[in-house]
């Protein structure tokens, strides 16, 4: 029997949280200096894919996003 971890089980540390840190570049902003909403959504999608990617170890897709509400502009 192998001592390798079970690929169907992902354990999360209880004292840590998953964080993605990125720096928007000028190409990610409009003429007013606000970050494009689509860029923000793409970063959320990338951050949300980190743990599933460890499990599937292959291709995956985001099937749907039910709602994304921007309450104010994000300035650089």
C-alpha positions, 0 to 999 in steps of 0.5 A: 500500500502506498503512503501517497496522499489521496488525490480526492481529499484536500485538507485546508488549514484552519488558521490560514486563508487563501489569498491572491495578490496581484498588481494591476498594470496601466493596461488593466485600467480605463482612461479615468484610472479605474480598473476594468471590472472584467480584470477584477472578475478574472482575478477572482476566477484565478483565485477560486481555481487554486484549490480545485486545480490541486484536486483535478490535476487537469483542465477545468472551467468556470461554468457560470457566475450567477452575479457580480455586483460592483458597488464602486470604482476600484482606483489604481 
